[in-house]
Amino acid sequence: MDRSFSIEGRGTIITGTVHAGSLAVGETIRILPSNRNVKPLTARVRGMHAFNRKAERCEAGERVAL
């Protein structure tokens, strides 16, 4: 994850590069904090953009916004 921010009416947006595997809209992700004593957060991917276009799936190496 490079950064995160909120957009009113849309929720939290996170951006970054997919380092391994793939991810699809509807899947659940774990957001791991830097402090390992804190329980990780989970979130469902409600939408995705890759290369400035709406996407349903992303693969390793792609830059995405979720």
CHARMM internal coordinates of N, CA and C (Angstrom, degrees):
IC EDIT
DIST 1 N 1 CA 1.4377
DIST 1 CA 1 C 1.5200
ANGL 1 N 1 CA 1 C 108.67
DIST 1 C 2 N 1.3177
ANGL 1 CA 1 C 2 N 115.12
DIHE 1 N 1 CA 1 C 2 N 129.83
DIST 2 N 2 CA 1.4552
ANGL 1 C 2 N 2 CA 120.56
DIHE 1 CA 1 C 2 N 2 CA 176.51
DIST 2 CA 2 C 1.5203
ANGL 2 N 2 CA 2 C 111.61
DIHE 1 C 2 N 2 CA 2 C -90.62
DIST 2 C 3 N 1.3266
ANGL 2 CA 2 C 3 N 114.75
DIHE 2 N 2 CA 2 C 3 N -44.52
DIST 3 N 3 CA 1.4615
ANGL 2 C 3 N 3 CA 118.17
DIHE 2 CA 2 C 3 N 3 CA -179.07
DIST 3 CA 3 C 1.5161
ANGL 3 N 3 CA 3 C 109.60
DIHE 2 C 3 N 3 CA 3 C -158.30
DIST 3 C 4 N 1.3279
ANGL 3 CA 3 C 4 N 115.17
DIHE 3 N 3 CA 3 C 4 N 165.52
DIST 4 N 4 CA 1.4572
ANGL 3 C 4 N 4 CA 121.85
DIHE 3 CA 3 C 4 N 4 CA 175.22
DIST 4 CA 4 C 1.5191
ANGL 4 N 4 CA 4 C 108.48
DIHE 3 C 4 N 4 CA 4 C -141.76
DIST 4 C 5 N 1.3161
ANGL 4 CA 4 C 5 N 114.37
DIHE 4 N 4 CA 4 C 5 N 150.55
DIST 5 N 5 CA 1.4633
ANGL 4 C 5 N 5 CA 120.76
DIHE 4 CA 4 C 5 N 5 CA 178.82
DIST 5 CA 5 C 1.5168
ANGL 5 N 5 CA 5 C 107.74
DIHE 4 C 5 N 5 CA 5 C -159.30
DIST 5 C 6 N 1.3237
ANGL 5 CA 5 C 6 N 117.24
DIHE 5 N 5 CA 5 C 6 N 167.09
DIST 6 N 6 CA 1.4597
ANGL 5 C 6 N 6 CA 121.97
DIHE 5 CA 5 C 6 N 6 CA 179.94
DIST 6 CA 6 C 1.5100
ANGL 6 N 6 CA 6 C 110.37
DIHE 5 C 6 N 6 CA 6 C -115.06
DIST 6 C 7 N 1.3286
ANGL 6 CA 6 C 7 N 114.94
DIHE 6 N 6 CA 6 C 7 N 142.99
DIST 7 N 7 CA 1.4501
ANGL 6 C 7 N 7 CA 122.22
DIHE 6 CA 6 C 7 N 7 CA 174.05
DIST 7 CA 7 C 1.5252
ANGL 7 N 7 CA 7 C 106.59
DIHE 6 C 7 N 7 CA 7 C -121.22
DIST 7 C 8 N 1.3129
ANGL 7 CA 7 C 8 N 116.43
DIHE 7 N 7 CA 7 C 8 N 123.33
DIST 8 N 8 CA 1.4507
ANGL 7 C 8 N 8 CA 120.93
DIHE 7 CA 7 C 8 N 8 CA -178.67
DIST 8 CA 8 C 1.5274
ANGL 8 N 8 CA 8 C 110.13
DIHE 7 C 8 N 8 CA 8 C -56.49
DIST 8 C 9 N 1.3229
ANGL 8 CA 8 C 9 N 115.91
DIHE 8 N 8 CA 8 C 9 N 130.60
DIST 9 N 9 CA 1.4545
ANGL 8 C 9 N 9 CA 121.48
DIHE 8 CA 8 C 9 N 9 CA -179.07
DIST 9 CA 9 C 1.5198
ANGL 9 N 9 CA 9 C 114.11
DIHE 8 C 9 N 9 CA 9 C 86.11
DIST 9 C 10 N 1.3143
ANGL 9 CA 9 C 10 N 118.32
DIHE 9 N 9 CA 9 C 10 N -11.80
DIST 10 N 10 CA 1.4701
ANGL 9 C 10 N 10 CA 122.17
DIHE 9 CA 9 C 10 N 10 CA -179.64
DIST 10 CA 10 C 1.5275
ANGL 10 N 10 CA 10 C 111.90
DIHE 9 C 10 N 10 CA 10 C -115.55
DIST 10 C 11 N 1.3242
ANGL 10 CA 10 C 11 N 117.07
DIHE 10 N 10 CA 10 C 11 N -34.77
DIST 11 N 11 CA 1.4581
ANGL 10 C 11 N 11 CA 120.85
DIHE 10 CA 10 C 11 N 11 CA -179.51
DIST 11 CA 11 C 1.5129
ANGL 11 N 11 CA 11 C 111.93
DIHE 10 C 11 N 11 CA 11 C 105.50
DIST 11 C 12 N 1.3239
ANGL 11 CA 11 C 12 N 115.25
DIHE 11 N 11 CA 11 C 12 N -157.75
DIST 12 N 12 CA 1.4591
ANGL 11 C 12 N 12 CA 121.65
DIHE 11 CA 11 C 12 N 12 CA -177.47
DIST 12 CA 12 C 1.5216
ANGL 12 N 12 CA 12 C 110.03
DIHE 11 C 12 N 12 CA 12 C -84.73
DIST 12 C 13 N 1.3155
ANGL 12 CA 12 C 13 N 116.25
DIHE 12 N 12 CA 12 C 13 N 133.87
DIST 13 N 13 CA 1.4605
ANGL 12 C 13 N 13 CA 123.89
DIHE 12 CA 12 C 13 N 13 CA 177.89
DIST 13 CA 13 C 1.5254
ANGL 13 N 13 CA 13 C 107.24
DIHE 12 C 13 N 13 CA 13 C -112.53
DIST 13 C 14 N 1.3353
ANGL 13 CA 13 C 14 N 117.32
DIHE 13 N 13 CA 13 C 14 N 133.11
DIST 14 N 14 CA 1.4606
ANGL 13 C 14 N 14 CA 120.91
DIHE 13 CA 13 C 14 N 14 CA 172.89
DIST 14 CA 14 C 1.5232
ANGL 14 N 14 CA 14 C 108.27
DIHE 13 C 14 N 14 CA 14 C -122.61
DIST 14 C 15 N 1.3240
ANGL 14 CA 14 C 15 N 116.36
DIHE 14 N 14 CA 14 C 15 N 144.45
DIST 15 N 15 CA 1.4589
ANGL 14 C 15 N 15 CA 121.17
DIHE 14 CA 14 C 15 N 15 CA 179.63
DIST 15 CA 15 C 1.5216
ANGL 15 N 15 CA 15 C 109.18
DIHE 14 C 15 N 15 CA 15 C -126.06
DIST 15 C 16 N 1.3165
ANGL 15 CA 15 C 16 N 115.46
DIHE 15 N 15 CA 15 C 16 N 152.05
DIST 16 N 16 CA 1.4542
ANGL 15 C 16 N 16 CA 120.06
DIHE 15 CA 15 C 16 N 16 CA 177.29
DIST 16 CA 16 C 1.5114
ANGL 16 N 16 CA 16 C 111.29
DIHE 15 C 16 N 16 CA 16 C 169.29
DIST 16 C 17 N 1.3142
ANGL 16 CA 16 C 17 N 115.46
DIHE 16 N 16 CA 16 C 17 N -172.24
DIST 17 N 17 CA 1.4562
ANGL 16 C 17 N 17 CA 123.07
DIHE 16 CA 16 C 17 N 17 CA -179.45
DIST 17 CA 17 C 1.5200
ANGL 17 N 17 CA 17 C 109.17
DIHE 16 C 17 N 17 CA 17 C -106.37
DIST 17 C 18 N 1.3198
ANGL 17 CA 17 C 18 N 117.05
DIHE 17 N 17 CA 17 C 18 N 135.26
DIST 18 N 18 CA 1.4642
ANGL 17 C 18 N 18 CA 121.73
DIHE 17 CA 17 C 18 N 18 CA 175.10
DIST 18 CA 18 C 1.5271
ANGL 18 N 18 CA 18 C 106.29
DIHE 17 C 18 N 18 CA 18 C -76.49
DIST 18 C 19 N 1.3289
ANGL 18 CA 18 C 19 N 117.32
DIHE 18 N 18 CA 18 C 19 N 117.33
DIST 19 N 19 CA 1.4633
ANGL 18 C 19 N 19 CA 121.13
DIHE 18 CA 18 C 19 N 19 CA -175.80
DIST 19 CA 19 C 1.5223
ANGL 19 N 19 CA 19 C 113.30
DIHE 18 C 19 N 19 CA 19 C -87.52
DIST 19 C 20 N 1.3325
ANGL 19 CA 19 C 20 N 116.91
DIHE 19 N 19 CA 19 C 20 N -29.10
DIST 20 N 20 CA 1.4682
ANGL 19 C 20 N 20 CA 119.69
DIHE 19 CA 19 C 20 N 20 CA -179.41
DIST 20 CA 20 C 1.5186
ANGL 20 N 20 CA 20 C 108.98
DIHE 19 C 20 N 20 CA 20 C -156.37
DIST 20 C 21 N 1.3139
ANGL 20 CA 20 C 21 N 116.41
DIHE 20 N 20 CA 20 C 21 N 150.94
DIST 21 N 21 CA 1.4520
ANGL 20 C 21 N 21 CA 121.10
DIHE 20 CA 20 C 21 N 21 CA 175.79
DIST 21 CA 21 C 1.5132
ANGL 21 N 21 CA 21 C 113.68
DIHE 20 C 21 N 21 CA 21 C 74.77
DIST 21 C 22 N 1.3301
ANGL 21 CA 21 C 22 N 114.74
DIHE 21 N 21 CA 21 C 22 N -152.65
DIST 22 N 22 CA 1.4523
ANGL 21 C 22 N 22 CA 120.92
DIHE 21 CA 21 C 22 N 22 CA -179.55
DIST 22 CA 22 C 1.5229
ANGL 22 N 22 CA 22 C 108.93
DIHE 21 C 22 N 22 CA 22 C -145.54
DIST 22 C 23 N 1.3173
ANGL 22 CA 22 C 23 N 115.71
DIHE 22 N 22 CA 22 C 23 N 168.69
DIST 23 N 23 CA 1.4525
ANGL 22 C 23 N 23 CA 122.02
DIHE 22 CA 22 C 23 N 23 CA -178.18
DIST 23 CA 23 C 1.5129
ANGL 23 N 23 CA 23 C 107.84
DIHE 22 C 23 N 23 CA 23 C -148.59
DIST 23 C 24 N 1.3425
ANGL 23 CA 23 C 24 N 116.95
DIHE 23 N 23 CA 23 C 24 N 142.04
DIST 24 N 24 CA 1.4619
ANGL 23 C 24 N 24 CA 121.15
DIHE 23 CA 23 C 24 N 24 CA -179.43
DIST 24 CA 24 C 1.5230
ANGL 24 N 24 CA 24 C 109.92
DIHE 23 C 24 N 24 CA 24 C -129.59
DIST 24 C 25 N 1.3279
ANGL 24 CA 24 C 25 N 114.97
DIHE 24 N 24 CA 24 C 25 N 154.68
DIST 25 N 25 CA 1.4596
ANGL 24 C 25 N 25 CA 121.27
DIHE 24 CA 24 C 25 N 25 CA 174.95
DIST 25 CA 25 C 1.5256
ANGL 25 N 25 CA 25 C 107.89
DIHE 24 C 25 N 25 CA 25 C -58.33
DIST 25 C 26 N 1.3167
ANGL 25 CA 25 C 26 N 116.29
DIHE 25 N 25 CA 25 C 26 N 135.82
DIST 26 N 26 CA 1.4606
ANGL 25 C 26 N 26 CA 122.43
DIHE 25 CA 25 C 26 N 26 CA -179.07
DIST 26 CA 26 C 1.5160
ANGL 26 N 26 CA 26 C 113.79
DIHE 25 C 26 N 26 CA 26 C 99.63
DIST 26 C 27 N 1.3312
ANGL 26 CA 26 C 27 N 117.12
DIHE 26 N 26 CA 26 C 27 N -18.50
DIST 27 N 27 CA 1.4702
ANGL 26 C 27 N 27 CA 120.15
DIHE 26 CA 26 C 27 N 27 CA 179.35
DIST 27 CA 27 C 1.5300
ANGL 27 N 27 CA 27 C 110.36
DIHE 26 C 27 N 27 CA 27 C -77.55
DIST 27 C 28 N 1.3161
ANGL 27 CA 27 C 28 N 114.59
DIHE 27 N 27 CA 27 C 28 N 160.31
DIST 28 N 28 CA 1.4586
ANGL 27 C 28 N 28 CA 121.42
DIHE 27 CA 27 C 28 N 28 CA 177.95
DIST 28 CA 28 C 1.5218
ANGL 28 N 28 CA 28 C 109.09
DIHE 27 C 28 N 28 CA 28 C -101.39
DIST 28 C 29 N 1.3355
ANGL 28 CA 28 C 29 N 115.49
DIHE 28 N 28 CA 28 C 29 N 137.24
DIST 29 N 29 CA 1.4609
ANGL 28 C 29 N 29 CA 120.99
DIHE 28 CA 28 C 29 N 29 CA 177.86
DIST 29 CA 29 C 1.5212
ANGL 29 N 29 CA 29 C 109.35
DIHE 28 C 29 N 29 CA 29 C -117.85
DIST 29 C 30 N 1.3226
ANGL 29 CA 29 C 30 N 115.45
DIHE 29 N 29 CA 29 C 30 N 156.76
DIST 30 N 30 CA 1.4639
ANGL 29 C 30 N 30 CA 121.54
DIHE 29 CA 29 C 30 N 30 CA 172.13
DIST 30 CA 30 C 1.5132
ANGL 30 N 30 CA 30 C 107.68
DIHE 29 C 30 N 30 CA 30 C -105.71
DIST 30 C 31 N 1.3086
ANGL 30 CA 30 C 31 N 116.19
DIHE 30 N 30 CA 30 C 31 N 132.60
DIST 31 N 31 CA 1.4584
ANGL 30 C 31 N 31 CA 122.01
DIHE 30 CA 30 C 31 N 31 CA 177.66
DIST 31 CA 31 C 1.5165
ANGL 31 N 31 CA 31 C 106.37
DIHE 30 C 31 N 31 CA 31 C -104.91
DIST 31 C 32 N 1.3083
ANGL 31 CA 31 C 32 N 115.11
DIHE 31 N 31 CA 31 C 32 N 108.73
DIST 32 N 32 CA 1.4650
ANGL 31 C 32 N 32 CA 120.53
DIHE 31 CA 31 C 32 N 32 CA -174.23
DIST 32 CA 32 C 1.5212
ANGL 32 N 32 CA 32 C 110.73
DIHE 31 C 32 N 32 CA 32 C -91.87
DIST 32 C 33 N 1.3208
ANGL 32 CA 32 C 33 N 117.48
DIHE 32 N 32 CA 32 C 33 N 121.06
DIST 33 N 33 CA 1.4696
ANGL 32 C 33 N 33 CA 119.68
DIHE 32 CA 32 C 33 N 33 CA 176.28
DIST 33 CA 33 C 1.5191
ANGL 33 N 33 CA 33 C 110.83
DIHE 32 C 33 N 33 CA 33 C -74.93
DIST 33 C 34 N 1.3198
ANGL 33 CA 33 C 34 N 116.15
DIHE 33 N 33 CA 33 C 34 N 162.00
DIST 34 N 34 CA 1.4633
ANGL 33 C 34 N 34 CA 120.02
DIHE 33 CA 33 C 34 N 34 CA 178.43
DIST 34 CA 34 C 1.5239
ANGL 34 N 34 CA 34 C 111.18
DIHE 33 C 34 N 34 CA 34 C -69.93
DIST 34 C 35 N 1.3138
ANGL 34 CA 34 C 35 N 117.80
DIHE 34 N 34 CA 34 C 35 N -22.92
DIST 35 N 35 CA 1.4586
ANGL 34 C 35 N 35 CA 122.29
DIHE 34 CA 34 C 35 N 35 CA 178.91
DIST 35 CA 35 C 1.5263
ANGL 35 N 35 CA 35 C 108.34
DIHE 34 C 35 N 35 CA 35 C -91.16
DIST 35 C 36 N 1.3032
ANGL 35 CA 35 C 36 N 118.19
DIHE 35 N 35 CA 35 C 36 N 108.75
DIST 36 N 36 CA 1.4688
ANGL 35 C 36 N 36 CA 121.74
DIHE 35 CA 35 C 36 N 36 CA -175.09
DIST 36 CA 36 C 1.5217
ANGL 36 N 36 CA 36 C 113.30
DIHE 35 C 36 N 36 CA 36 C -69.58
DIST 36 C 37 N 1.3288
ANGL 36 CA 36 C 37 N 119.63
DIHE 36 N 36 CA 36 C 37 N -9.90
DIST 37 N 37 CA 1.4597
ANGL 36 C 37 N 37 CA 121.75
DIHE 36 CA 36 C 37 N 37 CA 178.43
DIST 37 CA 37 C 1.5245
ANGL 37 N 37 CA 37 C 111.32
DIHE 36 C 37 N 37 CA 37 C -83.42
DIST 37 C 38 N 1.3218
ANGL 37 CA 37 C 38 N 117.44
DIHE 37 N 37 CA 37 C 38 N -3.63
DIST 38 N 38 CA 1.4548
ANGL 37 C 38 N 38 CA 122.05
DIHE 37 CA 37 C 38 N 38 CA -179.46
DIST 38 CA 38 C 1.5186
ANGL 38 N 38 CA 38 C 108.84
DIHE 37 C 38 N 38 CA 38 C -101.47
DIST 38 C 39 N 1.3367
ANGL 38 CA 38 C 39 N 116.91
DIHE 38 N 38 CA 38 C 39 N 136.82
DIST 39 N 39 CA 1.4626
ANGL 38 C 39 N 39 CA 121.69
DIHE 38 CA 38 C 39 N 39 CA 179.41
DIST 39 CA 39 C 1.5360
ANGL 39 N 39 CA 39 C 109.73
DIHE 38 C 39 N 39 CA 39 C -63.70
DIST 39 C 40 N 1.3376
ANGL 39 CA 39 C 40 N 117.92
DIHE 39 N 39 CA 39 C 40 N 131.87
DIST 40 N 40 CA 1.4727
ANGL 39 C 40 N 40 CA 120.38
DIHE 39 CA 39 C 40 N 40 CA 179.00
DIST 40 CA 40 C 1.5267
ANGL 40 N 40 CA 40 C 111.45
DIHE 39 C 40 N 40 CA 40 C -63.87
DIST 40 C 41 N 1.3063
ANGL 40 CA 40 C 41 N 116.94
DIHE 40 N 40 CA 40 C 41 N 147.66
DIST 41 N 41 CA 1.4551
ANGL 40 C 41 N 41 CA 122.67
DIHE 40 CA 40 C 41 N 41 CA 175.37
DIST 41 CA 41 C 1.5202
ANGL 41 N 41 CA 41 C 109.22
DIHE 40 C 41 N 41 CA 41 C -87.34
DIST 41 C 42 N 1.3201
ANGL 41 CA 41 C 42 N 117.37
DIHE 41 N 41 CA 41 C 42 N 152.33
DIST 42 N 42 CA 1.4553
ANGL 41 C 42 N 42 CA 121.32
DIHE 41 CA 41 C 42 N 42 CA 172.93
DIST 42 CA 42 C 1.5197
ANGL 42 N 42 CA 42 C 108.51
DIHE 41 C 42 N 42 CA 42 C -120.98
DIST 42 C 43 N 1.3208
ANGL 42 CA 42 C 43 N 115.93
DIHE 42 N 42 CA 42 C 43 N 151.14
DIST 43 N 43 CA 1.4580
ANGL 42 C 43 N 43 CA 121.39
DIHE 42 CA 42 C 43 N 43 CA 179.14
DIST 43 CA 43 C 1.5164
ANGL 43 N 43 CA 43 C 109.22
DIHE 42 C 43 N 43 CA 43 C -150.95
DIST 43 C 44 N 1.3214
ANGL 43 CA 43 C 44 N 115.98
DIHE 43 N 43 CA 43 C 44 N 150.85
DIST 44 N 44 CA 1.4638
ANGL 43 C 44 N 44 CA 121.15
DIHE 43 CA 43 C 44 N 44 CA 175.72
DIST 44 CA 44 C 1.5164
ANGL 44 N 44 CA 44 C 108.16
DIHE 43 C 44 N 44 CA 44 C -96.80
DIST 44 C 45 N 1.3189
ANGL 44 CA 44 C 45 N 116.97
DIHE 44 N 44 CA 44 C 45 N 135.05
DIST 45 N 45 CA 1.4676
ANGL 44 C 45 N 45 CA 121.85
DIHE 44 CA 44 C 45 N 45 CA 178.89
DIST 45 CA 45 C 1.5292
ANGL 45 N 45 CA 45 C 107.59
DIHE 44 C 45 N 45 CA 45 C -76.11
DIST 45 C 46 N 1.3374
ANGL 45 CA 45 C 46 N 116.22
DIHE 45 N 45 CA 45 C 46 N 109.94
DIST 46 N 46 CA 1.4701
ANGL 45 C 46 N 46 CA 120.78
DIHE 45 CA 45 C 46 N 46 CA -178.24
DIST 46 CA 46 C 1.5238
ANGL 46 N 46 CA 46 C 112.14
DIHE 45 C 46 N 46 CA 46 C -91.85
DIST 46 C 47 N 1.3224
ANGL 46 CA 46 C 47 N 116.64
DIHE 46 N 46 CA 46 C 47 N -21.16
DIST 47 N 47 CA 1.4541
ANGL 46 C 47 N 47 CA 120.42
DIHE 46 CA 46 C 47 N 47 CA 179.29
DIST 47 CA 47 C 1.5128
ANGL 47 N 47 CA 47 C 109.41
DIHE 46 C 47 N 47 CA 47 C -164.42
DIST 47 C 48 N 1.3268
ANGL 47 CA 47 C 48 N 115.94
DIHE 47 N 47 CA 47 C 48 N 160.46
DIST 48 N 48 CA 1.4561
ANGL 47 C 48 N 48 CA 120.32
DIHE 47 CA 47 C 48 N 48 CA -175.84
DIST 48 CA 48 C 1.5238
ANGL 48 N 48 CA 48 C 109.74
DIHE 47 C 48 N 48 CA 48 C -149.34
DIST 48 C 49 N 1.3253
ANGL 48 CA 48 C 49 N 114.64
DIHE 48 N 48 CA 48 C 49 N 142.00
DIST 49 N 49 CA 1.4675
ANGL 48 C 49 N 49 CA 121.55
DIHE 48 CA 48 C 49 N 49 CA 172.14
DIST 49 CA 49 C 1.5227
ANGL 49 N 49 CA 49 C 108.06
DIHE 48 C 49 N 49 CA 49 C -127.55
DIST 49 C 50 N 1.3245
ANGL 49 CA 49 C 50 N 115.81
DIHE 49 N 49 CA 49 C 50 N 134.35
DIST 50 N 50 CA 1.4626
ANGL 49 C 50 N 50 CA 122.03
DIHE 49 CA 49 C 50 N 50 CA 175.79
DIST 50 CA 50 C 1.5185
ANGL 50 N 50 CA 50 C 107.72
DIHE 49 C 50 N 50 CA 50 C -132.96
DIST 50 C 51 N 1.3038
ANGL 50 CA 50 C 51 N 116.12
DIHE 50 N 50 CA 50 C 51 N 130.02
DIST 51 N 51 CA 1.4692
ANGL 50 C 51 N 51 CA 121.62
DIHE 50 CA 50 C 51 N 51 CA -178.85
DIST 51 CA 51 C 1.5273
ANGL 51 N 51 CA 51 C 111.40
DIHE 50 C 51 N 51 CA 51 C 54.71
DIST 51 C 52 N 1.3445
ANGL 51 CA 51 C 52 N 115.74
DIHE 51 N 51 CA 51 C 52 N 44.15
DIST 52 N 52 CA 1.4693
ANGL 51 C 52 N 52 CA 124.19
DIHE 51 CA 51 C 52 N 52 CA 176.96
DIST 52 CA 52 C 1.5222
ANGL 52 N 52 CA 52 C 114.14
DIHE 51 C 52 N 52 CA 52 C 62.39
DIST 52 C 53 N 1.3370
ANGL 52 CA 52 C 53 N 117.72
DIHE 52 N 52 CA 52 C 53 N 23.45
DIST 53 N 53 CA 1.4594
ANGL 52 C 53 N 53 CA 122.08
DIHE 52 CA 52 C 53 N 53 CA 176.46
DIST 53 CA 53 C 1.5227
ANGL 53 N 53 CA 53 C 109.82
DIHE 52 C 53 N 53 CA 53 C -133.35
DIST 53 C 54 N 1.3329
ANGL 53 CA 53 C 54 N 115.96
DIHE 53 N 53 CA 53 C 54 N 146.15
DIST 54 N 54 CA 1.4496
ANGL 53 C 54 N 54 CA 120.33
DIHE 53 CA 53 C 54 N 54 CA 175.66
DIST 54 CA 54 C 1.5275
ANGL 54 N 54 CA 54 C 108.88
DIHE 53 C 54 N 54 CA 54 C -60.09
DIST 54 C 55 N 1.3267
ANGL 54 CA 54 C 55 N 116.29
DIHE 54 N 54 CA 54 C 55 N 137.71
DIST 55 N 55 CA 1.4689
ANGL 54 C 55 N 55 CA 121.20
DIHE 54 CA 54 C 55 N 55 CA -178.61
DIST 55 CA 55 C 1.5168
ANGL 55 N 55 CA 55 C 109.34
DIHE 54 C 55 N 55 CA 55 C -136.67
DIST 55 C 56 N 1.3150
ANGL 55 CA 55 C 56 N 116.14
DIHE 55 N 55 CA 55 C 56 N 154.87
DIST 56 N 56 CA 1.4637
ANGL 55 C 56 N 56 CA 122.45
DIHE 55 CA 55 C 56 N 56 CA 175.35
DIST 56 CA 56 C 1.5247
ANGL 56 N 56 CA 56 C 111.61
DIHE 55 C 56 N 56 CA 56 C -101.95
DIST 56 C 57 N 1.3490
ANGL 56 CA 56 C 57 N 116.54
DIHE 56 N 56 CA 56 C 57 N -18.64
DIST 57 N 57 CA 1.4608
ANGL 56 C 57 N 57 CA 121.73
DIHE 56 CA 56 C 57 N 57 CA -176.57
DIST 57 CA 57 C 1.5275
ANGL 57 N 57 CA 57 C 108.96
DIHE 56 C 57 N 57 CA 57 C -151.71
DIST 57 C 58 N 1.3237
ANGL 57 CA 57 C 58 N 116.35
DIHE 57 N 57 CA 57 C 58 N 148.76
DIST 58 N 58 CA 1.4597
ANGL 57 C 58 N 58 CA 120.70
DIHE 57 CA 57 C 58 N 58 CA 175.35
DIST 58 CA 58 C 1.5189
ANGL 58 N 58 CA 58 C 108.51
DIHE 57 C 58 N 58 CA 58 C -134.18
DIST 58 C 59 N 1.3221
ANGL 58 CA 58 C 59 N 115.30
DIHE 58 N 58 CA 58 C 59 N 157.51
DIST 59 N 59 CA 1.4667
ANGL 58 C 59 N 59 CA 122.47
DIHE 58 CA 58 C 59 N 59 CA -176.82
DIST 59 CA 59 C 1.5250
ANGL 59 N 59 CA 59 C 109.78
DIHE 58 C 59 N 59 CA 59 C -125.34
DIST 59 C 60 N 1.3252
ANGL 59 CA 59 C 60 N 115.91
DIHE 59 N 59 CA 59 C 60 N 167.97
DIST 60 N 60 CA 1.4636
ANGL 59 C 60 N 60 CA 121.97
DIHE 59 CA 59 C 60 N 60 CA 178.68
DIST 60 CA 60 C 1.5193
ANGL 60 N 60 CA 60 C 110.17
DIHE 59 C 60 N 60 CA 60 C -53.68
DIST 60 C 61 N 1.3230
ANGL 60 CA 60 C 61 N 115.93
DIHE 60 N 60 CA 60 C 61 N 136.96
DIST 61 N 61 CA 1.4567
ANGL 60 C 61 N 61 CA 122.60
DIHE 60 CA 60 C 61 N 61 CA 178.62
DIST 61 CA 61 C 1.5197
ANGL 61 N 61 CA 61 C 113.97
DIHE 60 C 61 N 61 CA 61 C 96.79
DIST 61 C 62 N 1.3164
ANGL 61 CA 61 C 62 N 117.50
DIHE 61 N 61 CA 61 C 62 N -15.47
DIST 62 N 62 CA 1.4627
ANGL 61 C 62 N 62 CA 120.02
DIHE 61 CA 61 C 62 N 62 CA -179.22
DIST 62 CA 62 C 1.5279
ANGL 62 N 62 CA 62 C 112.09
DIHE 61 C 62 N 62 CA 62 C -85.57
DIST 62 C 63 N 1.3194
ANGL 62 CA 62 C 63 N 115.11
DIHE 62 N 62 CA 62 C 63 N 146.49
DIST 63 N 63 CA 1.4622
ANGL 62 C 63 N 63 CA 122.09
DIHE 62 CA 62 C 63 N 63 CA 172.52
DIST 63 CA 63 C 1.5157
ANGL 63 N 63 CA 63 C 106.60
DIHE 62 C 63 N 63 CA 63 C -90.59
DIST 63 C 64 N 1.3396
ANGL 63 CA 63 C 64 N 117.16
DIHE 63 N 63 CA 63 C 64 N 129.59
DIST 64 N 64 CA 1.4580
ANGL 63 C 64 N 64 CA 120.45
DIHE 63 CA 63 C 64 N 64 CA -176.11
DIST 64 CA 64 C 1.5217
ANGL 64 N 64 CA 64 C 112.21
DIHE 63 C 64 N 64 CA 64 C -136.61
DIST 64 C 65 N 1.3270
ANGL 64 CA 64 C 65 N 113.82
DIHE 64 N 64 CA 64 C 65 N 158.86
DIST 65 N 65 CA 1.4613
ANGL 64 C 65 N 65 CA 122.20
DIHE 64 CA 64 C 65 N 65 CA 169.18
DIST 65 CA 65 C 1.5219
ANGL 65 N 65 CA 65 C 105.90
DIHE 64 C 65 N 65 CA 65 C -121.14
DIST 65 C 66 N 1.3176
ANGL 65 CA 65 C 66 N 116.51
DIHE 65 N 65 CA 65 C 66 N 130.42
DIST 66 N 66 CA 1.4728
ANGL 65 C 66 N 66 CA 122.10
DIHE 65 CA 65 C 66 N 66 CA -179.82
DIST 66 CA 66 C 1.5173
ANGL 66 N 66 CA 66 C 108.64
DIHE 65 C 66 N 66 CA 66 C -117.18
END
COOR INIT
IC SEED 1 N 1 CA 1 C
IC BUILD
